[in-house]
């Protein structure tokens, strides 16, 4: 059972560590008036590791939380300088002073993720949004450094990578580090109900499900086929 938190003697970073998840912590932070927090710098710094569309979108979501308290993009890492610069420009145009990425906190190369994570403090967040094959390496390093993690889906590209993430999750629990993941259809109530039926012995071949994304793609494919014919 969760114990009540005395918000009169807690900082945003401590609250994030005590929350049940990174997302829950952010929601609670948004509901508390700023006067409840200590006078220290409680800005939560984000390091974006992987500056493609998913990563840029995830940062945009994080910076758009209403009443979420001070949050800023602090460091970026990618294999391509041009992609990182393009993402930084787009985010700065939209969020202005919430993007505080100095030139010496833009890192390029296969070890750039380490430099970005090393620039953070305990309580900050590493946003691991690269391709799945390298995700376990980035998550492991962030947890080892005591940094909270947001990771995009898919989580890994093979069973070995998934086992590494599971072990990293166990280490995160021991350290009090929070790990959150991008939401997808596994959070769908309909799919959860289907999985529960399968677990109690219902033959899944008698069940029917419809994925709007797949359906739209299939429709577009059929339409192109008809037009080309």
C-alpha positions as CSV (number, residue, x, y, z in Angstrom):
1,X,0.0,0.0,0.0
2,X,1.4,3.4,-0.9
3,X,2.2,5.8,2.0
4,X,1.1,9.4,1.8
5,X,3.8,11.8,0.6
6,X,4.5,14.9,2.7
7,X,4.7,17.4,-0.2
8,X,5.9,20.3,2.1
9,X,9.4,18.7,2.4
10,X,10.0,17.2,-1.0
11,X,11.5,18.4,-4.3
12,X,10.4,17.5,-7.8
13,X,13.3,15.1,-8.2
14,X,12.4,13.3,-4.9
15,X,8.8,13.1,-6.0
16,X,9.8,11.6,-9.3
17,X,11.8,8.9,-7.5
18,X,8.9,8.0,-5.2
19,X,6.2,7.9,-7.9
20,X,5.0,4.5,-9.3
21,X,6.2,5.4,-12.7
22,X,7.7,8.3,-14.7
23,X,4.4,9.1,-16.3
24,X,2.6,9.0,-12.9
25,X,5.3,11.2,-11.4
26,X,4.8,13.8,-14.2
27,X,1.1,13.8,-13.7
28,X,1.5,14.4,-9.9
29,X,4.0,17.1,-10.5
30,X,1.6,19.0,-12.7
31,X,-1.0,19.0,-9.9
32,X,1.2,20.5,-7.2
33,X,1.7,24.3,-6.9
34,X,5.3,25.5,-7.3
35,X,5.5,26.8,-3.8
36,X,5.5,23.3,-2.4
37,X,8.9,22.6,-3.9
38,X,12.3,23.4,-2.4
39,X,14.3,26.4,-3.6
40,X,16.9,24.2,-5.4
41,X,17.0,23.9,-9.2
42,X,14.3,21.3,-9.8
43,X,14.3,21.6,-13.5
44,X,14.1,18.1,-15.1
45,X,16.6,17.8,-17.9
46,X,15.9,15.6,-20.9
47,X,18.6,14.0,-23.1
48,X,17.3,12.9,-26.5
49,X,19.1,9.9,-27.8
50,X,18.0,9.4,-31.4
51,X,16.7,12.5,-33.1
52,X,14.3,11.0,-35.7
53,X,10.6,11.5,-35.9
54,X,9.7,9.4,-32.9
55,X,12.3,11.0,-30.6
56,X,11.4,14.5,-31.6
57,X,7.7,13.7,-31.1
58,X,8.4,12.2,-27.7
59,X,10.3,15.4,-26.6
60,X,7.4,17.5,-27.9
61,X,5.0,15.5,-25.8
62,X,7.2,15.9,-22.7
63,X,7.5,19.6,-23.1
64,X,3.8,20.1,-23.7
65,X,2.5,18.6,-20.4
66,X,0.3,21.4,-18.9
67,X,1.5,22.5,-15.4
68,X,4.3,19.9,-15.5
69,X,6.8,22.2,-13.8
70,X,10.2,23.1,-15.2
71,X,11.3,20.6,-17.9
72,X,13.8,21.3,-20.7
73,X,15.6,19.5,-23.4
74,X,19.2,19.7,-22.3
75,X,21.3,17.4,-24.5
76,X,21.0,15.5,-27.9
77,X,22.7,12.6,-29.4
78,X,22.5,11.0,-32.9
79,X,24.7,9.3,-35.5
80,X,24.0,12.1,-38.0
81,X,24.8,15.8,-37.3
82,X,22.3,17.1,-39.9
83,X,19.4,15.1,-38.5
84,X,20.1,16.3,-35.0
85,X,20.4,20.0,-36.1
86,X,17.2,19.7,-37.9
87,X,15.4,18.3,-34.9
88,X,16.9,20.9,-32.6
89,X,15.8,23.7,-34.9
90,X,12.2,22.4,-35.1
91,X,11.9,21.9,-31.4
92,X,13.4,25.3,-30.6
93,X,11.0,27.1,-33.0
94,X,8.1,25.5,-31.2
95,X,9.2,25.4,-27.6
96,X,11.8,28.3,-27.5
97,X,13.4,28.5,-24.0
98,X,12.4,25.0,-23.1
99,X,15.1,23.8,-25.5
100,X,18.4,24.6,-23.8
101,X,20.8,22.5,-25.9
102,X,24.2,24.3,-26.1
103,X,26.6,23.3,-28.9
104,X,28.8,21.4,-26.5
105,X,25.8,19.2,-25.5
106,X,25.2,18.0,-29.1
107,X,26.9,14.7,-29.5
108,X,27.5,12.7,-32.7
109,X,28.6,9.1,-33.1
110,X,28.2,5.6,-31.7
111,X,29.3,6.7,-28.2
112,X,27.3,9.9,-28.2
113,X,24.6,8.3,-26.0
114,X,27.1,8.1,-23.2
115,X,28.1,11.7,-23.4
116,X,24.4,12.8,-23.5
117,X,23.6,10.7,-20.4
118,X,26.7,11.8,-18.6
119,X,25.5,15.4,-18.9
120,X,22.4,14.6,-16.8
121,X,21.8,14.6,-13.1
122,X,20.0,12.0,-10.9
123,X,16.2,12.6,-11.4
124,X,16.7,13.7,-15.1
125,X,15.4,11.6,-18.0
126,X,17.2,9.9,-20.9
127,X,14.9,9.5,-23.8
128,X,16.0,6.4,-25.7
129,X,14.4,6.6,-29.1
130,X,16.9,5.1,-31.5
131,X,16.4,1.9,-33.5
132,X,15.5,-1.1,-31.4
133,X,18.7,-3.1,-32.0
134,X,20.8,-0.8,-29.8
135,X,18.1,0.2,-27.2
136,X,19.2,-2.3,-24.5
137,X,22.7,-0.8,-24.5
138,X,21.4,2.7,-24.0
139,X,18.9,1.8,-21.3
140,X,21.5,-0.2,-19.4
141,X,23.9,2.7,-19.3
142,X,21.3,5.2,-18.2
143,X,20.2,2.9,-15.3
144,X,23.8,2.2,-14.3
145,X,24.2,6.0,-14.0
146,X,21.0,6.4,-12.0
147,X,19.1,8.3,-14.7
148,X,15.4,7.8,-15.3
149,X,14.5,6.3,-18.7
150,X,11.8,6.8,-21.4
151,X,12.2,4.2,-24.1
152,X,10.3,4.0,-27.4
153,X,8.8,0.9,-28.9
154,X,9.9,-1.6,-30.0
155,X,12.1,-2.3,-27.1
156,X,14.6,-4.8,-28.7
157,X,15.2,-6.6,-31.9
158,X,15.8,-10.1,-30.5
159,X,15.2,-12.3,-27.4
160,X,18.7,-11.6,-26.1
161,X,18.0,-7.8,-26.1
162,X,14.7,-8.3,-24.3
163,X,16.4,-10.4,-21.6
164,X,19.0,-7.6,-21.2
165,X,16.2,-5.1,-20.7
166,X,14.5,-7.3,-18.1
167,X,17.7,-7.5,-16.2
168,X,18.1,-3.7,-16.5
169,X,14.6,-3.3,-15.2
170,X,15.4,-5.3,-12.1
171,X,18.5,-3.1,-11.5
172,X,16.3,0.0,-11.9
173,X,13.9,-1.3,-9.2
174,X,16.8,-1.8,-6.8
175,X,18.1,1.8,-7.5
176,X,14.7,3.5,-7.5
177,X,15.2,4.5,-11.1
178,X,12.0,4.8,-13.2
179,X,11.5,3.4,-16.6
180,X,8.6,4.4,-18.8
181,X,7.7,3.2,-22.3
182,X,5.9,4.5,-25.3
183,X,2.2,3.4,-25.4
184,X,0.7,1.3,-28.1
185,X,-2.0,-1.3,-28.7
186,X,-0.9,-3.4,-25.8
187,X,-2.7,-0.8,-23.6
188,X,-6.0,-1.3,-25.6
189,X,-8.8,-2.5,-23.3
190,X,-10.1,-4.7,-26.2
191,X,-6.8,-6.4,-26.6
192,X,-6.4,-6.9,-22.9
193,X,-9.8,-8.5,-22.8
194,X,-8.8,-10.8,-25.7
195,X,-5.6,-11.8,-23.9
196,X,-7.5,-12.6,-20.8
197,X,-9.9,-14.9,-22.7
198,X,-6.9,-16.7,-24.2
199,X,-5.4,-17.2,-20.7
200,X,-8.6,-18.8,-19.4
201,X,-8.7,-21.2,-22.3
202,X,-10.9,-19.5,-25.0
203,X,-9.9,-20.6,-28.5
204,X,-8.6,-17.4,-30.1
205,X,-9.6,-18.6,-33.6
206,X,-13.2,-17.7,-32.6
207,X,-12.3,-14.1,-31.8
208,X,-12.2,-11.2,-34.2
209,X,-10.2,-8.0,-33.9
210,X,-9.7,-5.0,-36.2
211,X,-6.7,-2.7,-36.2
212,X,-7.6,0.7,-37.7
213,X,-4.0,1.4,-38.7
214,X,-3.6,-1.9,-40.5
215,X,-7.0,-1.5,-42.1
216,X,-6.2,1.9,-43.5
217,X,-2.9,0.6,-44.9
218,X,-4.7,-2.3,-46.5
219,X,-7.4,0.0,-47.9
220,X,-4.7,2.2,-49.4
221,X,-3.0,-0.8,-50.9
222,X,-6.2,-2.1,-52.4
223,X,-7.0,1.4,-53.8
224,X,-3.6,1.7,-55.5
225,X,-4.0,-1.8,-56.9
226,X,-7.4,-0.9,-58.4
227,X,-6.1,2.4,-59.8
228,X,-3.0,0.7,-61.4
229,X,-5.3,-1.9,-62.9
